Amino acid sequence: MNTYIILRRSGWSSPEQLQEAAARSEATGEDMTDDIRWIRSYVMDEDNGSLGTVCIYQATSPEAIRRHAESAVLPVDEIIPVADTVVKRADPQKKPAAS
């Protein structure tokens, strides 16, 4: 499998819509484990008030990513193959809310 970045611009109007999309993505991915693996996603606040994502997937091909997105009803604006990974620091963790 190769690693890909998937750009999904302005795909959702609320966090709830994004959570529903994530659930569909996970369920669809369970049926495609030989072709695609969701690694992580970063949620973006778009200028128009919507939410977009930058998703990291491993997949057998861009076509497998498109099949997964179509089945899960997810937008795909761009699929970019990853040439290499450089990790300077681990992803920052959110601090828990004070109780």
Helices and strands as residue ranges (DSSP letters): E 2-12, H 15-30, E 36-45, E 51-59, H 62-72, E 78-81
